Amino acid sequence: MSTQAELDSDLQSSIVNAKEMQQFIGLFTPLSIRFHIGPIVAIATCPRRPLLATCGGQDRTILVWNLAKKSVIASQKLPEVVNSITFHPSGDLLAVGTSERLLLYSLTFDSLVLRSKWEPFSCTCATFSNGGHILAAGALIIKVISTYSGKTITSLRGHNLTVKSISWAPNDASFISSGIDGNVFKWSAKLWERETQVSLPTQCINALILPSSTS
């Protein structure tokens, strides 16, 4: 059982400092409606369309939002835990990683239609290449898939524990993966082999962001 002092400390640590929030004033407008029950565990934005996708950890529901209209345009309830979500650059496809499967949906005018699935595959992260022709999905291995044929191009091994993040280079010549084992790998998208490795064994790396100038 937690003591009252511990609970108070946890509460204080979860409150964003008012001064820190000042930098965001005017940049974002909070939506006046809420649809998820419980925390949101994954968020994805579309680079070419005003779309946002969210995944609920408790309700296990995917919601697709039209940011221009500030409304939900599609939803999908799943039986298993949702880990990740990512948009295809066009906004027409949505890849969802769950505790049991990797799912690929087509986004229609008002619904999500299942297009392909890969199971069993406990997918913790997935990212489309910038050109949209390849989908890389992580678990203990990294599954590289042709977006349009649905065929697996290759499976990459090297991480000792779960892969948590995959980020493509702007020219799609390579991508970088990181995992909770503290390893960061750069993979060639031509030879499908590991080019560079950085090991931080005392770190659990959950996410990576690549600058637009990365080659």
Salt bridges, closest charged atoms under 4 A:
ASP59 OD2 - HIS36 ND1 3.04
GLU80 OE2 - ARG101 NE 2.72
ASP92 OD1 - ARG49 NH1 3.04
GLU119 OE2 - LYS117 NZ 3.51
ASP181 OD1 - HIS159 ND1 3.49
GLU195 OE1 - LYS186 NZ 3.93
